[in-house]
Amino acid sequence: MARILTGIQSTGTPHLGNVLGAIRPAIELAKDSTDESFLFIADLHSLTQIKDGAELRANTYSVAAAWLACGLDTNKTVFYRQSDVPQCTELAWYLSCFYPYSRLALAHSFKDKADRLEDVNAGLFAYPMLMAADILAYDANQVPVGKDQLQHLEMARDVAGRINNKVGREVLIEPEALTNAATMYVPGTDGAKMSKSKGNILDPFADAKSLKKAINKQIVTDATPLEDPKDPDGSVVHQLYQLVASESDAADMATKLRAGGYGWGHAKKDLLEALVDGFAQERDTYNRYMADLPALDAELSKGADKARVVAQATMGRLREALGY
């Protein structure tokens, strides 16, 4: 039985792209697999960007509530806050002592900002070693990663190999990347990939009024008259509708757009209804958790208790091998 580990940053409420492209697939993978699944909220990583304690705490709760609302089973998944397992930061220090400065300077997380060093803190520079500790502390065998994180996964493998070679035996498991070429692409309201940094997101946990405002204001459509035919394939409204509506309803919208007499306002209204109705249960569960933070703490603490046991065993092996 393999151990699969996934981390998610607490930088705000997950948007529609996160839910469809990452959260639901990860939950389904955990349901259908006999492998052991570890899922953590990377609130320590978030500190490289977010310095306000109240904001960071609120984001962490929001991310936890979103995953639980989408059906995460904490009896089958070890679900925890990164900051609740102090062994992780201890391990990050050990790893940093075995990894060359020159290699860290090549990390995308640093290189992308290297031309404006005033935006770079030491935490951002050492980011790959904390990410490696997130993985290696739990003896993870497989780590689902996108293309942008493959380099960091290779760094985790590299530093584990360096330590194993130095002490003469395997004390850290070298993980494998688990990639999915068919990862769902979710367009944002401007047609580009949905991303918080681009400001083109839709929040499926928002109320109907907020969603209506976002759809009507952010999704720009052309001036094709109501009675004229329209191209559904080039329409962001239809692209999004295909992802949240049934196959038959999506086909029906495409037919009506091509026929004419059905305007962009109608299409936006149908998209709104699909989002409001399609995520009604998730929205209710999300709001219930956000109104009961002790319940969220209890779920996260349950996972942290399990995670600490595994991390402590790893640290025991490593500390002994290093001479502590």
BELRACOR-V707611 format. One record per residue. N is the residue number from 1. RES is the residue in one small letter. D_FIRST is the distance of its C-alpha to the first C-alpha in Angstrom with 2 decimals. Layout:
# BELRACOR-V707611
n=N res=RES d_first=D_FIRST
n=N res=RES d_first=D_FIRST
This chain:
# BELRACOR-V707611
n=1 res=m d_first=0.00
n=2 res=a d_first=3.79
n=3 res=r d_first=6.76
n=4 res=i d_first=9.68
n=5 res=l d_first=13.13
n=6 res=t d_first=16.47
n=7 res=g d_first=19.93
n=8 res=i d_first=23.17
n=9 res=q d_first=26.65
n=10 res=s d_first=29.10
n=11 res=t d_first=32.08
n=12 res=g d_first=33.21
n=13 res=t d_first=32.45
n=14 res=p d_first=30.03
n=15 res=h d_first=32.20
n=16 res=l d_first=31.86
n=17 res=g d_first=30.25
n=18 res=n d_first=27.52
n=19 res=v d_first=26.92
n=20 res=l d_first=26.93
n=21 res=g d_first=25.34
n=22 res=a d_first=22.60
n=23 res=i d_first=22.32
n=24 res=r d_first=22.19
n=25 res=p d_first=19.77
n=26 res=a d_first=17.28
n=27 res=i d_first=17.72
n=28 res=e d_first=17.36
n=29 res=l d_first=14.11
n=30 res=a d_first=12.72
n=31 res=k d_first=14.44
n=32 res=d d_first=13.34
n=33 res=s d_first=9.62
n=34 res=t d_first=6.90
n=35 res=d d_first=5.24
n=36 res=e d_first=7.03
n=37 res=s d_first=10.42
n=38 res=f d_first=13.18
n=39 res=l d_first=16.61
n=40 res=f d_first=19.75
n=41 res=i d_first=23.45
n=42 res=a d_first=24.86
n=43 res=d d_first=28.19
n=44 res=l d_first=28.87
n=45 res=h d_first=28.77
n=46 res=s d_first=31.17
n=47 res=l d_first=33.72
n=48 res=t d_first=34.54
n=49 res=q d_first=36.18
n=50 res=i d_first=36.98
n=51 res=k d_first=39.29
n=52 res=d d_first=40.35
n=53 res=g d_first=38.54
n=54 res=a d_first=39.30
n=55 res=e d_first=38.05
n=56 res=l d_first=34.78
n=57 res=r d_first=34.18
n=58 res=a d_first=35.15
n=59 res=n d_first=32.86
n=60 res=t d_first=29.86
n=61 res=y d_first=30.69
n=62 res=s d_first=31.32
n=63 res=v d_first=27.96
n=64 res=a d_first=26.20
n=65 res=a d_first=28.47
n=66 res=a d_first=27.83
n=67 res=w d_first=24.04
n=68 res=l d_first=24.55
n=69 res=a d_first=27.36
n=70 res=c d_first=25.27
n=71 res=g d_first=22.98
n=72 res=l d_first=20.18
n=73 res=d d_first=18.73
n=74 res=t d_first=18.48
n=75 res=n d_first=17.09
n=76 res=k d_first=13.82
n=77 res=t d_first=14.10
n=78 res=v d_first=15.15
n=79 res=f d_first=18.47
n=80 res=y d_first=20.94
n=81 res=r d_first=23.91
n=82 res=q d_first=23.56
n=83 res=s d_first=26.84
n=84 res=d d_first=25.67
n=85 res=v d_first=23.54
n=86 res=p d_first=26.23
n=87 res=q d_first=23.96
n=88 res=c d_first=23.17
n=89 res=t d_first=26.84
n=90 res=e d_first=27.28
n=91 res=l d_first=24.55
n=92 res=a d_first=26.25
n=93 res=w d_first=29.41
n=94 res=y d_first=27.94
n=95 res=l d_first=26.44
n=96 res=s d_first=29.82
n=97 res=c d_first=31.58
n=98 res=f d_first=29.75
n=99 res=y d_first=30.08
n=100 res=p d_first=33.39
n=101 res=y d_first=35.59
n=102 res=s d_first=36.34
n=103 res=r d_first=32.75
n=104 res=l d_first=32.48
n=105 res=a d_first=35.77
n=106 res=l d_first=34.22
n=107 res=a d_first=31.59
n=108 res=h d_first=32.37
n=109 res=s d_first=32.31
n=110 res=f d_first=35.25
n=111 res=k d_first=37.00
n=112 res=d d_first=37.51
n=113 res=k d_first=39.68
n=114 res=a d_first=41.10
n=115 res=d d_first=44.44
n=116 res=r d_first=44.90
n=117 res=l d_first=43.83
n=118 res=e d_first=45.41
n=119 res=d d_first=42.35
n=120 res=v d_first=39.90
n=121 res=n d_first=38.93
n=122 res=a d_first=37.14
n=123 res=g d_first=34.05
n=124 res=l d_first=33.86
n=125 res=f d_first=34.35
n=126 res=a d_first=31.53
n=127 res=y d_first=29.23
n=128 res=p d_first=26.81
n=129 res=m d_first=26.27
n=130 res=l d_first=25.52
n=131 res=m d_first=23.05
n=132 res=a d_first=21.48
n=133 res=a d_first=21.40
n=134 res=d d_first=19.72
n=135 res=i d_first=16.74
n=136 res=l d_first=16.90
n=137 res=a d_first=17.52
n=138 res=y d_first=14.04
n=139 res=d d_first=12.13
n=140 res=a d_first=11.01
n=141 res=n d_first=9.41
n=142 res=q d_first=11.01
n=143 res=v d_first=14.24
n=144 res=p d_first=16.16
n=145 res=v d_first=19.71
n=146 res=g d_first=23.08
n=147 res=k d_first=25.52
n=148 res=d d_first=27.27
n=149 res=q d_first=24.30
n=150 res=l d_first=23.16
n=151 res=q d_first=25.63
n=152 res=h d_first=24.29
n=153 res=l d_first=20.72
n=154 res=e d_first=22.37
n=155 res=m d_first=24.25
n=156 res=a d_first=21.17
n=157 res=r d_first=19.93
n=158 res=d d_first=23.53
n=159 res=v d_first=24.14
n=160 res=a d_first=20.96
n=161 res=g d_first=22.15
n=162 res=r d_first=25.65
n=163 res=i d_first=24.75
n=164 res=n d_first=22.59
n=165 res=n d_first=25.54
n=166 res=k d_first=28.06
n=167 res=v d_first=26.68
n=168 res=g d_first=25.80
n=169 res=r d_first=22.15
n=170 res=e d_first=18.79
n=171 res=v d_first=18.93
n=172 res=l d_first=17.34
n=173 res=i d_first=14.29
n=174 res=e d_first=15.73
n=175 res=p d_first=13.93
n=176 res=e d_first=14.21
n=177 res=a d_first=16.22
n=178 res=l d_first=15.16
n=179 res=t d_first=18.57
n=180 res=n d_first=20.03
n=181 res=a d_first=23.45
n=182 res=a d_first=24.27
n=183 res=t d_first=24.11
n=184 res=m d_first=26.96
n=185 res=y d_first=30.22
n=186 res=v d_first=32.14
n=187 res=p d_first=35.79
n=188 res=g d_first=37.63
n=189 res=t d_first=41.04
n=190 res=d d_first=42.69
n=191 res=g d_first=40.66
n=192 res=a d_first=38.70
n=193 res=k d_first=35.00
n=194 res=m d_first=34.71
n=195 res=s d_first=34.60
n=196 res=k d_first=35.92
n=197 res=s d_first=37.72
n=198 res=k d_first=39.64
n=199 res=g d_first=40.63
n=200 res=n d_first=39.88
n=201 res=i d_first=37.35
n=202 res=l d_first=37.35
n=203 res=d d_first=35.93
n=204 res=p d_first=34.61
n=205 res=f d_first=34.87
n=206 res=a d_first=38.57
n=207 res=d d_first=41.39
n=208 res=a d_first=43.34
n=209 res=k d_first=46.24
n=210 res=s d_first=44.19
n=211 res=l d_first=42.30
n=212 res=k d_first=45.64
n=213 res=k d_first=47.13
n=214 res=a d_first=44.28
n=215 res=i d_first=44.37
n=216 res=n d_first=48.16
n=217 res=k d_first=48.69
n=218 res=q d_first=45.85
n=219 res=i d_first=45.55
n=220 res=v d_first=48.60
n=221 res=t d_first=49.98
n=222 res=d d_first=52.97
n=223 res=a d_first=56.41
n=224 res=t d_first=56.31
n=225 res=p d_first=58.67
n=226 res=l d_first=57.32
n=227 res=e d_first=58.93
n=228 res=d d_first=57.64
n=229 res=p d_first=54.48
n=230 res=k d_first=51.50
n=231 res=d d_first=48.56
n=232 res=p d_first=45.26
n=233 res=d d_first=43.22
n=234 res=g d_first=44.75
n=235 res=s d_first=44.45
n=236 res=v d_first=41.97
n=237 res=v d_first=42.70
n=238 res=h d_first=41.60
n=239 res=q d_first=38.55
n=240 res=l d_first=37.32
n=241 res=y d_first=38.39
n=242 res=q d_first=36.31
n=243 res=l d_first=33.16
n=244 res=v d_first=33.97
n=245 res=a d_first=36.09
n=246 res=s d_first=35.50
n=247 res=e d_first=35.99
n=248 res=s d_first=39.32
n=249 res=d d_first=40.59
n=250 res=a d_first=39.79
n=251 res=a d_first=41.64
n=252 res=d d_first=44.50
n=253 res=m d_first=44.88
n=254 res=a d_first=45.04
n=255 res=t d_first=47.71
n=256 res=k d_first=49.77
n=257 res=l d_first=49.63
n=258 res=r d_first=50.86
n=259 res=a d_first=53.56
n=260 res=g d_first=55.15
n=261 res=g d_first=56.43
n=262 res=y d_first=53.05
n=263 res=g d_first=52.91
n=264 res=w d_first=50.40
n=265 res=g d_first=51.20
n=266 res=h d_first=50.13
n=267 res=a d_first=46.88
n=268 res=k d_first=46.13
n=269 res=k d_first=46.92
n=270 res=d d_first=44.48
n=271 res=l d_first=41.74
n=272 res=l d_first=42.47
n=273 res=e d_first=42.27
n=274 res=a d_first=38.93
n=275 res=l d_first=37.48
n=276 res=v d_first=39.17
n=277 res=d d_first=38.30
n=278 res=g d_first=34.85
n=279 res=f d_first=33.59
n=280 res=a d_first=35.71
n=281 res=q d_first=32.97
n=282 res=e d_first=30.90
n=283 res=r d_first=34.16
n=284 res=d d_first=35.12
n=285 res=t d_first=31.81
n=286 res=y d_first=31.95
n=287 res=n d_first=35.54
n=288 res=r d_first=34.80
n=289 res=y d_first=32.22
n=290 res=m d_first=34.56
n=291 res=a d_first=37.27
n=292 res=d d_first=35.19
n=293 res=l d_first=33.71
n=294 res=p d_first=33.03
n=295 res=a d_first=30.58
n=296 res=l d_first=28.75
n=297 res=d d_first=28.89
n=298 res=a d_first=27.42
n=299 res=e d_first=24.36
n=300 res=l d_first=23.86
n=301 res=s d_first=24.61
n=302 res=k d_first=22.04
n=303 res=g d_first=19.31
n=304 res=a d_first=21.08
n=305 res=d d_first=21.14
n=306 res=k d_first=17.35
n=307 res=a d_first=17.18
n=308 res=r d_first=19.95
n=309 res=v d_first=18.32
n=310 res=v d_first=15.42
n=311 res=a d_first=18.08
n=312 res=q d_first=20.47
n=313 res=a d_first=18.28
n=314 res=t d_first=17.92
n=315 res=m d_first=21.65
n=316 res=g d_first=22.53
n=317 res=r d_first=21.21
n=318 res=l d_first=22.93
n=319 res=r d_first=26.13
n=320 res=e d_first=26.63
n=321 res=a d_first=26.13
n=322 res=l d_first=28.61
n=323 res=g d_first=31.15
n=324 res=y d_first=30.99
